[in-house]
Amino acid sequence: MSAERDDGAHAVRTRIAAATQADHHALHVHPWLRRLSAPDLTLREYSVLLQAYCAFFSRIEQARQALCVFETLSLDRTLAALRADLRCLAVPLEPVSVGDPATPDHPRAVLAALYVLHGAQFGGQVLRGKVAGVLPGAPRHFFGGAQDRRLWATLLTELERHGRDDAGCQALCRAAAQTFRDFGQFVTEHCIAEFSASPMFGQLPPMTFSKTPPVIGEEAGSGR
């Protein structure tokens, strides 16, 4: 998570972080996402996980565009980095069909989702180093980029504006938690679909097949 000091100016962000702490922590035990930190990460796994990121981020950006909100918080730059990686890896941008995740249909829900996905960039340098150590030739446009501080400041301002009343803040908390869970579920289903015919599938622990929706959070990492 961001190490920035909380002086009361970001009270809504603080409440969201507290309300979604368990979902954020679940990232560290997600059976597929934790492969990004594994010493035996394969290029195939890396490619499949990037494909899942790209598909999910695209759904959220499409929802933002459909509602014509938060133009300055667009995910276009992050998606460009993901697509650059996938093209380098010769991987289709769209994954096999595993069912579309629920997309936010209200400005507050979109804002909460953008908080989750933009926040993922904070831990990118850590994952970039781990991936580079195992797969030095793999493209890393998505992981490892520095957070856009101006964008993040704008996002925090929007959180405070839309969550100034208790009902609005609670709505943001619920939507952020749902985004974490939806992402984890989408990654799980996508990876199962991709690896179901692979020998690797049978070697993974039973928890891999759990439908419990693990999640991403601010330390998941993202673009360059």
ZAZAZA-116567 format. One record per atom (N, C-alpha, C, O): x, y, z. Coordinates in steps of 0.02 Angstrom, whole numbers, padded with zeros to 5 digits, always signed. Example, Ala and Ser with C-alpha at 12.3 -4.5 7.8 and 13.67 -1.06 7.14 Angstrom:
% residues 2
+00660-00284+00390+00615-00225+00390+00660-00165+00390+00712-00166+00423+00642-00112+00354+00684-00053+00357+00645+00002+00394+00670+00057+00402
% end
This chain:
% residues 224
+00041-00060+00000+00000+00000+00000+00043+00063+00000+00102+00061+00015+00011+00117-00017+00047+00180-00016+00069+00195+00055+00033+00182+00103+00128+00223+00062+00155+00241+00127+00140+00314+00146+00165+00339+00196+00100+00347+00104+00088+00418+00116+00054+00428+00184+00015+00386+00206+00069+00483+00217+00044+00499+00283-00030+00517+00279-00051+00555+00235-00069+00491+00326-00140+00508+00329-00149+00564+00380-00143+00551+00440-00162+00625+00357-00170+00682+00403-00243+00702+00409-00258+00757+00431-00289+00658+00388-00359+00674+00391-00387+00698+00325-00447+00700+00315-00343+00718+00279-00365+00744+00215-00393+00689+00171-00432+00702+00125-00374+00627+00185-00396+00571+00144-00436+00521+00187-00422+00461+00187-00484+00548+00222-00522+00506+00268-00561+00451+00233-00566+00395+00259-00588+00466+00174-00627+00415+00138-00582+00360+00114-00599+00301+00120-00525+00378+00087-00477+00327+00065-00457+00283+00123-00450+00222+00115-00447+00312+00181-00427+00274+00240-00482+00225+00260-00468+00168+00278-00545+00247+00256-00600+00202+00273-00607+00145+00222-00621+00088+00241-00596+00161+00159-00600+00108+00108-00544+00057+00119-00556-00003+00115-00484+00081+00133-00428+00035+00145-00442-00010+00204-00427-00070+00202-00470+00018+00257-00486-00022+00316-00540-00073+00301-00536-00131+00323-00591-00052+00264-00648-00095+00250-00629-00152+00203-00662-00205+00203-00577-00143+00163-00558-00194+00114-00492-00228+00133-00461-00262+00091-00471-00220+00194-00406-00247+00215-00401-00323+00205-00350-00348+00181-00454-00358+00223-00452-00431+00215-00448-00451+00142-00413-00498+00124-00484-00415+00099-00482-00429+00027-00413-00415-00001-00388-00452-00043-00382-00361+00022-00315-00344+00000-00265-00398+00022-00223-00420-00017-00271-00420+00084-00226-00471+00110-00233-00536+00072-00185-00573+00063-00294-00551+00049-00306-00613+00013-00264-00618-00051-00252-00673-00076-00242-00562-00076-00197-00563-00135-00136-00606-00123-00114-00641-00168-00109-00602-00063-00046-00635-00049-00052-00711-00046-00001-00746-00046-00113-00737-00043-00122-00810-00041-00161-00834-00102-00179-00893-00106-00174-00790-00148-00210-00810-00209-00167-00861-00246-00110-00847-00262-00194-00921-00261-00153-00975-00289-00125-00960-00358-00075-00991-00377-00155-00915-00395-00128-00898-00461-00087-00834-00459-00031-00833-00486-00113-00782-00429-00075-00719-00428-00009-00725-00392+00039-00690-00409-00004-00769-00342+00059-00776-00307+00113-00808-00350+00172-00807-00333+00092-00838-00406+00142-00865-00452+00188-00811-00480+00244-00825-00500+00164-00749-00480+00206-00694-00506+00267-00683-00463+00316-00653-00486+00266-00707-00401+00324-00700-00356+00362-00766-00348+00409-00770-00310+00342-00817-00385+00371-00883-00376+00439-00889-00411+00448-00860-00465+00486-00925-00382+00552-00932-00413+00552-00976-00474+00601-00979-00511+00495-01012-00486+00491-01055-00545+00434-01032-00591+00406-01072-00628+00418-00968-00589+00368-00940-00634+00386-00956-00707+00444-00948-00727+00337-00979-00746+00350-00995-00816+00325-00938-00860+00283-00898-00840+00350-00936-00921+00328-00885-00968+00255-00895-00985+00218-00846-00995+00233-00956-00988+00163-00971-01001+00118-00943-00945+00067-00911-00960+00137-00954-00883+00098-00927-00827+00096-00851-00829+00043-00820-00820+00153-00822-00841+00158-00749-00844+00112-00721-00898+00077-00672-00887+00113-00753-00956+00072-00731-01012-00003-00736-00995-00041-00690-01009-00023-00792-00967-00093-00803-00950-00117-00753-00898-00173-00727-00903-00076-00738-00848-00095-00691-00797-00100-00620-00825-00146-00583-00807-00054-00601-00868-00059-00535-00900-00123-00530-00942-00154-00477-00944-00140-00584-00974-00202-00585-01015-00263-00574-00971-00309-00538-00991-00264-00604-00912-00319-00594-00866-00322-00522-00842-00376-00492-00839-00264-00493-00824-00262-00423-00804-00292-00379-00859-00334-00336-00846-00269-00391-00920-00290-00348-00976-00366-00353-00986-00399-00302-00996-00393-00413-00984-00464-00422-00995-00505-00387-00941-00555-00354-00956-00484-00395-00879-00522-00365-00824-00516-00289-00824-00567-00254-00817-00456-00263-00833-00447-00190-00836-00488-00161-00894-00516-00106-00887-00490-00197-00949-00528-00173-01007-00602-00166-00991-00635-00118-01011-00629-00214-00953-00700-00211-00934-00714-00149-00892-00766-00116-00901-00670-00134-00846-00680-00076-00803-00675-00011-00844-00714+00036-00834-00627-00008-00889-00619+00052-00931-00680+00061-00976-00703+00117-00987-00706+00006-01002-00767+00010-01043-00826+00037-01003-00866+00076-01028-00831+00015-00940-00885+00039-00897-00877+00114-00884-00926+00151-00883-00815+00136-00873-00802+00207-00862-00823+00248-00923-00856+00299-00917-00804+00224-00982-00821+00259-01043-00896+00260-01055-00924+00310-01078-00930+00205-01040-01002+00200-01051-01040+00251-01010-01091+00278-01031-01014+00266-00950-01047+00315-00906-01020+00386-00917-01046+00434-00888-00968+00392-00959-00938+00457-00973-00917+00494-00909-00935+00552-00898-00880+00458-00867-00858+00487-00803-00783+00480-00795-00752+00436-00825-00754+00522-00754-00685+00517-00731-00635+00509-00789-00593+00464-00789-00641+00554-00837-00597+00551-00896-00523+00554-00876-00482+00519-00905-00506+00594-00826-00436+00602-00805-00410+00540-00768-00350+00535-00755-00454+00493-00751-00434+00432-00716-00436+00371-00762-00438+00314-00739-00434+00383-00827-00437+00329-00876-00382+00277-00864-00328+00293-00841-00398+00215-00881-00350+00160-00878-00313+00150-00944-00277+00100-00952-00321+00196-00991-00292+00187-01057-00216+00175-01056-00190+00133-01091-00181+00213-01015-00108+00207-01012-00087+00138-00986-00041+00106-01013-00122+00115-00935-00107+00049-00907-00123-00005-00957-00085-00054-00964-00179+00002-00992-00198-00048-01042-00149-00049-01100-00135-00102-01128-00123+00009-01118-00073+00011-01172-00011-00029-01152+00019-00064-01194+00009-00024-01089+00067-00062-01065+00053-00137-01066+00095-00176-01086-00006-00157-01043-00025-00227-01044-00026-00254-01115+00000-00309-01128-00055-00217-01160-00060-00240-01230+00009-00244-01262+00021-00288-01304+00053-00199-01243+00122-00203-01270+00155-00267-01247+00189-00300-01287+00147-00285-01184+00175-00348-01159+00146-00408-01196+00182-00453-01217+00081-00409-01204+00048-00466-01236+00069-00472-01309+00077-00528-01335+00078-00416-01342+00101-00420-01412+00172-00447-01415+00188-00487-01460+00214-00427-01369+00283-00453-01367+00282-00529-01354+00325-00565-01379+00234-00551-01316+00229-00622-01298+00188-00662-01350+00181-00723-01344+00162-00627-01401+00121-00658-01453+00060-00693-01423+00042-00748-01443+00029-00659-01375-00030-00685-01341-00091-00644-01362-00087-00583-01364-00148-00676-01377-00208-00639-01395-00228-00591-01339-00220-00607-01280-00253-00533-01358-00272-00484-01308-00335-00506-01270-00342-00491-01211-00379-00542-01304-00440-00566-01271-00432-00639-01251-00414-00680-01293-00445-00655-01188-00437-00724-01165-00495-00768-01187-00543-00744-01216-00489-00833-01174-00543-00878-01188-00603-00857-01146-00595-00827-01093-00662-00873-01169-00722-00852-01134-00730-00890-01068-00735-00951-01068-00731-00853-01013-00744-00884-00948-00801-00848-00912-00811-00855-00852-00838-00809-00952-00892-00770-00922-00866-00701-00902-00814-00695-00871-00903-00651-00921-00882-00582-00906-00893-00566-00833-00944-00584-00804-00845-00532-00802-00856-00510-00733-00910-00456-00733-00920-00421-00782-00943-00450-00677-00993-00397-00670-00958-00330-00678-00905-00319-00649-00987-00286-00717-00956-00220-00727-00995-00167-00687-01056-00171-00683-00960-00118-00659-00993-00066-00621-01040-00026-00665-01023-00010-00722-01097-00009-00638-01148+00028-00677-01169+00093-00645-01221+00121-00661-01128+00117-00598-01141+00181-00564-01075+00217-00555-01024+00185-00544-01074+00283-00561-01011+00320-00554-00971+00303-00492-00910+00296-00495-01004+00295-00434-00967+00278-00373-00934+00209-00380-00878+00199-00358-00970+00162-00410-00941+00095-00419-00882+00096-00466-00832+00061-00455-00886+00137-00519-00830+00145-00564-00771+00176-00528-00714+00154-00536-00784+00227-00489-00730+00261-00452-00695+00212-00404-00634+00212-00399-00734+00172-00369-00704+00123-00324-00661+00073-00361-00607+00054-00338-00685+00051-00419-00646+00005-00460-00581+00037-00484-00529+00004-00485-00585+00099-00503-00524+00135-00525-00475+00142-00467-00414+00138-00477-00500+00152-00408-00457+00155-00348-00419+00090-00340-00359+00090-00328-00454+00034-00347-00422-00031-00340-00369-00042-00395-00313-00062-00380-00387-00029-00457-00342-00045-00512-00284+00003-00518-00228-00018-00531-00296+00067-00509-00239+00114-00509-00195+00102-00448-00134+00110-00452-00225+00085-00392-00185+00071-00333-00139+00012-00341-00089+00006-00305-00156-00032-00387-00115-00091-00399-00044-00074-00421+00001-00115-00417-00034-00013-00444+00031+00006-00470+00084+00017-00415+00144+00017-00430+00063+00024-00353+00111+00040-00301+00162-00016-00288+00219-00002-00270+00142-00078-00297+00188-00133-00284+00223-00159-00346+00255-00212-00345+00218-00122-00400+00244-00146-00464+00319-00158-00465+00343-00205-00497+00356-00116-00431+00429-00123-00432+00450-00189-00401+00498-00221-00423+00414-00211-00349+00431-00274-00316+00420-00332-00365+00463-00375-00373+00361-00333-00396+00347-00387-00443+00391-00383-00505+00410-00435-00533+00406-00323-00526+00451-00316-00584+00517-00350-00570+00543-00386-00613+00545-00339-00510+00609-00369-00493+00605-00444-00490+00651-00479-00512+00550-00470-00462+00542-00543-00457+00535-00575-00525+00566-00626-00539+00495-00545-00568+00486-00571-00636+00551-00568-00675+00570-00615-00710+00586-00512-00668+00649-00503-00704+00701-00555-00682+00741-00578-00723+00700-00572-00619+00748-00621-00594+00737-00691-00621+00784-00729-00629+00674-00708-00634+00657-00774-00658+00651-00777-00734+00672-00826-00765+00623-00724-00763+00613-00721-00836+00644-00657-00863+00608-00610-00881+00711-00654-00865+00744-00591-00884+00727-00566-00953+00733-00506-00967+00706-00610-00997+00690-00589-01065+00617-00570-01075+00598-00549-01130+00576-00576-01023+00505-00562-01030+00492-00487-01030+00525-00450-00994+00445-00463-01070+00428-00392-01070+00395-00373-01004+00359-00413-00974+00409-00312-00980+00382-00290-00916+00357-00218-00920+00373-00177-00877+00319-00203-00972+00290-00137-00977+00239-00125-00922+00233-00069-00896+00201-00178-00904+00147-00170-00856+00172-00166-00785+00153-00121-00747+00214-00213-00766+00239-00214-00697+00299-00167-00689+00342-00163-00732+00299-00134-00633+00359-00096-00615+00357-00022-00627+00405+00013-00609+00305+00003-00658+00304+00074-00671+00289+00115-00609+00253+00092-00564+00315+00174-00606+00301+00218-00550+00229+00242-00554+00202+00254-00608+00198+00249-00496+00130+00275-00493+00128+00347-00520+00173+00386-00506+00076+00362-00558+00064+00430-00581+00036+00469-00522-00024+00464-00506+00078+00508-00489+00058+00542-00428+00003+00594-00440-00039+00604-00397+00004+00626-00497-00048+00675-00511-00116+00640-00519-00166+00663-00493-00116+00585-00555-00178+00547-00563-00203+00521-00496-00262+00525-00481-00156+00495-00455-00176+00469-00390-00205+00523-00345-00253+00511-00309-00176+00582-00347-00202+00638-00308-00272+00657-00331-00316+00671-00290-00283+00656-00397-00349+00670-00424-00399+00617-00401-00456+00633-00385-00378+00555-00401-00422+00500-00380-00441+00508-00307-00500+00499-00289-00393+00526-00264-00408+00535-00193-00457+00593-00183-00501+00590-00140-00449+00646-00222-00495+00702-00217-00566+00681-00236-00615+00701-00204-00571+00640-00289-00637+00615-00309-00668+00570-00256-00728+00571-00244-00626+00529-00225-00652+00486-00171-00682+00529-00115-00736+00514-00090-00647+00582-00096-00672+00625-00042-00737+00659-00063-00782+00667-00022-00741+00678-00126-00801+00713-00150-00861+00667-00151-00916+00686-00131-00851+00605-00175-00907+00559-00183-00922+00521-00119-00974+00489-00113-00877+00524-00070-00888+00488-00008-00894+00533+00052-00884+00511+00109-00911+00596+00039-00914+00644+00095-00969+00628+00145-00962+00642+00205-01024+00598+00122-01076+00576+00168-01067+00502+00182-01036+00466+00143-01095+00479+00237-01085+00410+00258-01111+00359+00207-01079+00308+00195-01168+00373+00178-01196+00327+00129-01151+00321+00068-01140+00266+00041-01124+00377+00046-01079+00376-00012-01015+00338+00004-00991+00300-00038-00988+00348+00063-00927+00314+00083-00938+00238+00087-00896+00199+00064-00994+00219+00116-01009+00147+00121-01017+00116+00052-00997+00059+00041-01047+00153+00006-01055+00128-00063-00987+00117-00095-00976+00068-00130-00942+00164-00084-00874+00157-00111-00839+00096-00081-00804+00059-00116-00847+00087-00016-00815+00029+00017-00841-00037-00011-00803-00082-00026-00907-00040-00020-00936-00102-00047-00913-00115-00118-00897-00171-00136-00911-00062-00158-00891-00071-00228-00818-00089-00235-00800-00129-00278-00775-00061-00193-00704-00078-00195-00694-00151-00175-00657-00187-00207-00728-00173-00122-00723-00242-00101-00748-00289-00156-00718-00342-00167-00802-00270-00189-00828-00311-00243-00779-00316-00301-00772-00368-00333-00746-00260-00315-00695-00261-00369-00638-00309-00353-00617-00347-00396-00614-00306-00291-00562-00353-00270-00584-00425-00281-00547-00465-00309-00645-00441-00259-00669-00510-00264-00681-00530-00336-00665-00586-00356-00709-00484-00375-00723-00500-00446-00658-00514-00483-00655-00559-00525-00607-00475-00469-00543-00486-00503-00514-00554-00485-00493-00592-00529-00513-00570-00422-00486-00634-00401-00524-00692-00432-00493-00740-00455-00590-00687-00433-00630-00740-00463-00617-00746-00538-00612-00801-00565-00610-00689-00571-00598-00689-00643-00530-00721-00658-00525-00761-00704-00479-00703-00620-00412-00733-00631-00415-00808-00620-00387-00846-00660-00449-00830-00567-00454-00902-00553-00486-00939-00611-00460-00989-00635-00544-00914-00634-00580-00947-00687-00541-00946-00753-00541-00994-00791-00509-00890-00765-00469-00885-00827-00411-00934-00827-00399-00968-00877-00375-00938-00772-00318-00983-00768-00340-01056-00771-00306-01097-00804-00394-01073-00739-00419-01142-00743-00436-01159-00815-00420-01213-00838-00469-01113-00850-00488-01125-00919-00426-01134-00963-00425-01177-01007-00375-01093-00951-00315-01095-00993-00273-01157-00980-00243-01185-01027-00270-01180-00917-00225-01234-00900-00260-01301-00890-00227-01350-00872-00325-01305-00903-00361-01367-00889-00336-01425-00931-00342-01483-00910-00308-01411-00989-00282-01465-01032-00207-01474-01025-00177-01513-01061-00177-01438-00977-00104-01440-00968-00084-01487-00912-00121-01493-00863-00027-01522-00918-00003-01564-00864+00006-01525-00799+00000-01553-00745+00021-01459-00805+00031-01418-00746-00032-01417-00703-00027-01411-00642-00089-01422-00734-00152-01415-00699-00158-01466-00642-00180-01449-00587-00138-01527-00657-00144-01579-00606-00092-01574-00551-00099-01607-00500-00041-01534-00560+00013-01528-00511-00001-01473-00460+00033-01469-00409-00051-01431-00473-00064-01376-00428-00106-01400-00369-00144-01448-00376-00100-01367-00311-00137-01388-00252-00212-01380-00261-00233-01341-00303-00252-01418-00223-00325-01414-00230-00353-01344-00222-00404-01328-00252-00320-01302-00181-00346-01235-00170-00349-01195-00234-00385-01145-00238-00312-01216-00285-00314-01182-00349-00385-01180-00376-00404-01133-00411-00424-01231-00362-00490-01237-00391-00544-01205-00348-00603-01209-00365-00524-01174-00294-00573-01143-00249-00609-01087-00285-00579-01049-00323-00673-01081-00273-00712-01026-00301-00714-00966-00253-00745-00915-00268-00681-00973-00196-00676-00915-00151-00639-00860-00187-00583-00871-00210-00668-00801-00192-00638-00750-00235-00582-00711-00204-00594-00661-00170-00518-00733-00213-00462-00693-00191-00455-00631-00235-00489-00625-00286-00410-00585-00215-00415-00518-00243-00348-00485-00257-00295-00510-00240-00354-00428-00291-00296-00386-00298-00304-00326-00253-00358-00310-00229-00247-00293-00242-00250-00233-00201-00196-00185-00222-00171-00190-00278-00177-00139-00180-00132-00086-00200-00061-00109-00211-00021-00071-00237-00044-00170-00191+00024-00192-00199+00031-00244-00254+00081-00279-00258-00019-00248-00296-00016-00297-00349+00033-00277-00403+00063-00321-00434+00043-00214-00415+00091-00190-00464+00060-00177-00531+00011-00209-00549+00089-00130-00569+00067-00120-00637+00116-00078-00677+00174-00075-00658+00096-00047-00730+00136-00025-00787+00198+00016-00775+00212+00037-00719+00233+00027-00827+00298+00059-00824+00292+00133-00814+00343+00168-00811
% end
